[in-house]
Amino acid sequence: MTHPFHPLCGQRLRVLFERHYVATGLGFCCEGGPAGSVMLPADWTDRGRPAECHALGYEQLVELAALLAALATRREG
């Protein structure tokens, strides 16, 4: 499991079977320990394509700051 926000991140899971979905592509049904079996997109595993990692540019950071400011104002009001 390689998805950084999944509770099983960093753990090795036994693949029970594979399934291809038209909408999402390849997925794996895995033993999830106490969680039972879990269906995972291939991209969340080491068998999928690696996640793209890129830094935000100046424009994206300005947009993010404006969004956070608007959310903070909305929450206060």
Secondary structure, 3 states (H helix, E strand, C coil): CCCCCCCCCCCCCCEEEEEEECCCEEEEEEECHHHCEEEEEHHHCCCCCCCCCCCCCHHHHHHHHHHHHHHHHHHHC
